[in-house]
Structures are given as C-alpha cells and as structure tokens.
Amino acid sequence: MRIGRSAWLTDTGRRRLRNEDAYVFEPPLFAIADGMGGARAGDVAAGIAAAALKDARRNVDGEASLEAIIGEANRRVWERSVADPHTAGMGTTVTVAYVDAAAERVVFGHVGDSRAYRLRGDELEQITTDHSLVAELVESGVLTPEEAERHPQRSAITRAVGTERAIEADVFSAPARPGDLFLLCSDGLTDMLSEEEIAAVLLAADRDPAAAAEALVVAANEHGGEDNITVVLFELAEGDPETPSEQDDEDEEVAAADALEETQGDPDARVRTHGAGHGGRLAALAFILLVVVVGALALYWAIGR
C-alpha cells in the first residue's frame, strides 16, 4: 500500500478578514491547524503549531512520536503566548495524520474540533472526536446530533493547543486499505456542510482529491462561508510503500512544489481570498467613508438652513 493522489486548499471564506488556518502537506504527514476563532493571534498559534509539526515530520513513526511532536507544538505556542502580551491566550486546534503504509494504518493525533474523515466505499466515517462543548452535550444525551449542528455554541472548544502548559492529545491508529480516501478539515467546512453533504461532494468528484478540494470549498462558501475553510485530502493505493528519500530538505521542498504545480497548477492558487479578504475590507472602508461624507454634507446643509 502507498499514498496515491493528494491535494490541499485553504480559503478565507466569505465573512473573515484573515485566514487563521494553517496546514502541513508533507507526505506521509498531513495536518490541519485552526487558530481559535475570535481569540487573539489565532493565526500566529496555528502557524507556530504547523511549523513545529513540519520541523519534526522526519521523527514520526507511530503513536508515541506523534504525541511527542504535538506536545512540542503545544510548548512552542504556550511559551510564545506567555512571552508576548500581544499573543496572550492564543491557541489552535491540531489534527494530524501520519500514513504508516508498511503497517497498513494511519496514525492520528488530534486536539480540538478540526476533523478527520475516511471515505471507504460509499460510506464516510468521522475518525476523530470533537473536543467541544456540543460534543460533550451529545455524548451525555443532553443534545441530539441534529440539535448540535444548530447550537449557537457549536464552535466552543474544550481543548486546544497552546492554552495550557501541557496538553492531552487523542493519539490512535486506524486500519487503512487501498481505495480509502482521507479528509482533514477545519470547522469552516463542517459548520457549513453536513456529513451527508460532504460525502456527496467526495463521491461526485469521483474521489479525486484535487477536484474534491475545489468542490468542498465552493460548497462551503455557497452555504455562507462563515469561517476559514481548509481541506487536506489523500488517497491510499495499491503498491509498495515509498522508501524515504535521501535528498536534503531543500531539494525535497523544490521537488514537492514542482509536483504540486504539475498536478494542481500554481501552488499559490491553493490559497484563496473571498469577499471578506483584503479587497472586501477596502470596499467596506470606502463605504464607511462615503456614509461619513454624506452625513457631514447633510449636517452642513441642515445648519445652513
């Protein structure tokens, strides 16, 4: 078994001014980090966590090592938060997948409410468990899953990387087989689309990761795009696992960028900004200025009378 096609895409959505999501796309390691919405410096926290995961990607070989690098990501975010008053209280979700092809499994590490899914056949299964208020209420029987999807506090998370000195991550492995398609995503996707809708998009895209990434982001934005949307997809295929390359980091990164551009176009095109981004902000400022000018003219005319 080996890693087949893979793709990623990140988008600001239609309501946010900046993108607080980060990702790691370093096969056999994939990850999503979503800075805590509304918290200070969420984008900084997500970026620090993603960098920690990327730095240690060569050291991952199973559950213990993956747990250790999530702990390192937590340490870096926490220490920055303590040292810099401008980032105090920041935090981020982290969902990581390490493909252990030789053992026919995927090892997951998870903190927060970003999610991992597996599409096997026509069935989509959520692999991770949300660390959120509504997830706990569903588990205790207070809410139904349908009520949880509409709950006003559905984005309130109970566990995050960097908000405390130490973190407890869910680390586990799931069996995998050729034909499985895995999706990692931030809640900008899952707050907009139900599990059934996500499955329908993946199947309509014929399981192609690049086509599915585009379609998922488009669908989330069509449903409102209320948060940043980031998706990472990879499939497993028949064949022998790839052996680790001996080329240095610089050659490896160039090769990865070339491969991404060849299969999916310009890598920069995988980072999207919609109406609430830079252009949207300028338009909003122009509108506010226009309102102020019109108000001033109206006041001047009233006084002149």
N, C-alpha and C positions, 0 to 999 in steps of 0.2 A: 504494500500500500504506500502511496505517496501523495503529496499535495498536488492537486491539479490547478485549475484556474482560480484566481483570486482577484479581489478588487476592493477599493475603498472610495468613499465620497463623504465630504463634510460640507454643510450648508448652514448659513446663519439662521435660516427660517425667515418668516415674514414679520416678526414682532421685535426681535432683539437687535440691538445696535452693534454688538460684537459677538464673536464666536468664542464661547468658553469651553468648547470641547477640544480634546486632543486625541491622538491615536498613535498606535505603533503598528507598522506594517513591515515586519522583518521576519518572513517565513524562516523557521517554523513557529515564530512567536508573533501573535497578533493581540492587540489590546485597544480598549476604549477608556478614556478618562473624561468625565464630565464635571467641570467646576461647579460648585454648589450655586444654583441659581439664586440671585439676589444677595449672595454673600460677597464680602469684599474680596477682590482679586481671585475670583474663581478661575479665571483663565490662567493666572500665574500658577495656582495649585495644580491644575490639570497638566500644564506644561512641564512642571517640575517632576510630577509623577511619571509622565510619559518618558521623559528623559532618563529617569532612574531605571525604568524597565528596559529601555533601549540599551543603556550602558551595560546592563548585566545580562543581556539576552544570551550570550555565549555560555553563561554559567547555569542555565536552566536545563535540568534533565529529569525532573519529576516534582512530586508534591512538596518535598522539603525545601528544595532550592527555589521553587516558585513562591512559597510562603516567605522565604528569606528576602527575596527582592521586593516583594510588596511591603515588607517591614522596612526595608531601606528607603523605599519611596515615601512611606509614612514619616520616617525620621527626617528626610530632607524637607518635606513640606512643613512639618511641625517646627523644625529649627528656623526655617525662613520666617514663619509666622511669628515666632517669639522674638526674633532679632529685628524685624522690620514692622514698625507700628502700622504702616500703610497696608500690610497684608494680614494683620491680626485677625484670627478667626476664620481664615480661609480653609477650604477643604475641597475634596474631589471624590467622585466615585472612581472605581477601577474595576474593570472586567478584563481578564487576561485568558488567552487560550494558547497552550503550547501543544503542538502536534507531535506526539511520540509515535511516529509511523511504524517503527520496528515493532512496537508493542501493540499496535492497532488500537490506540486510545488517544484521547485528547485530555490534557490536564488543564483544569480551570482554577483560576484564583479570582475571588470576587468580593467587593465591598461596595455597598450602596444599591442603587436601583437601575443602573445600566444593566443590560441583559445579554444573555447568550441563548440562542435557539439552535436546534438541529432539525433540519428537514430530511426525513427518511421516508422514501416513497412519497406518498401524498400527505403524510402526517407531520405537522410542525409541533415540536415539543420545546417548552421553555426549560432550559438546563439549569439556570441559576434561580435562586430565590431572592426576591427583593428584600433589602433591609430598609423597610419603610413602615410608616405608621399604618397605612391601609392594609399592607400585607399582614401585619400582626393582628389587625382587627378581623381580617378574613380568616386567618388561622384560628382565632379564638371564637369564631362564629358570630361576631357582632355584625359584620357586613358580609354580603354575598359578593362574589367576584364581579357581578354586574354593577352593584352599588359602588364597589371600589373604583371602577372605571370612571364614575361620575363624581366621586367625592372631592370636595374643594381642597382637601389636604393630601391629595394623592401624590404630590411631589415632595412631601415632607419625609426626609430620610432619617433613619435612626443610627446609621453607622457610616462614617466617611473617613477617607484617608487624610491625615494631617490635622485633624481637630483635637486629637489627644496624643500624648507622648507615645503610647503603644496602641496597636490596632489588632483586632481579631478578624482575620480574613477567612472566608469559606474557601477551602482548597480541597479539591477532589478530582477524580478522573472519571471519564465516561467512555464506554466502549465505542469504537468507531469502525466503519467498514466502507469500502469503495462505494461511491454513489451518494454518501452523506454530504449535505451542504450545511455549513455552519454560518450563522449570522451573529455578529456582535453589534449592539446598537445603543445609542443614548436614548433617554426617555423622550427626546424630541420626536422620535419615531413612534414609540409605543403609547404616548399620550394622544397621538393623533389617529393611529390605526389600531384596530383590534387584532387579536391573534389570527382570526379567520381572514381578515383583510390582508395581513402580511403574507400568510400562506398563499392566498390567491395571487398576489403580485409575484411571488417567487415562482409559482407554477406557470403563470402567464409568460414570464421571462424565460421559460424553458430551462430554469436552473442556472442560467448563465450569470455569473457574479457581477460582471460589469453592467449588463442590461438590467439586472435586478436592482443594483445600487441606484442607478438612474431612476428607475420606476418607483422605488420606495421613497426617494426624496421628493419626487414630483407629487406622489400621492399624499405625503405628509403635508406638503405646502398647500395642496388643494383643499385639505381638511382644516386649514387655518395656519399651519406653520408657526405655532405659538412659541416654540423654543428652537434652539440649535439642533440640527439633525446630523448625526454622524453614523455611518454604517461601514462595517468591515465584513466581507464575505470570503469564504474559501471553501473549496470542494475537495473531497478525497477521491482518488482514482486508483485504478489497478496499476501495479508496477512496483519495482523495488524502491525502497526509501532512498532519497538522495543522500549522499555522503557529504559531510561538512567540507566546505571549500577551504583551501589553504591560502587563498589570496588575502592581501591585507585589507583593512577596513575601507581605505579609500577606493580601491578597485572594486570592492564589494558594493559600495554605495553607488558608484558610477554604473555598474552592471545592473543593479536593481532599478535605477532611474531609467536607464536605456530600455530595459524590459518593460517597464510600466508605460513608457511613452510609445513603444512599439505596439503594445496590445490595447492601450486605452487612450492614446492621444497624449497631449501635453499634460504633465503631472500637475501644473498649476491650475489647470481647468478642473481638477478634482476638489478645489476649494472654492465655494460659491458664496456670493453675497446677494441677498434679495433686497426687497424694498426698505427694510429697516436698517440696512447697512449704511455705508458712507454716503452714497447718493441719496438715500432716503432721509438721512439726517440733515443734509444740506437743504433738501426740499422743505423739510419741517421748519428749519431755521428761517428760510426765505418766507414761508407762510406766516410765521410769527412776526417777522419784521413788517410784512405787509399789513397785518392786523394793527400793529402799533402805529404805523404811519397813518392809516385810515382813521384810527381813533383820535390821533393828535389833530388831524385836519378837521374832523368833526367837532372836536372841542374848540378849536380856534374859530370855526365858523359860528358856533353857538355863542361864544363870548363876544364875537364881533357884532352880533345882532343886538 
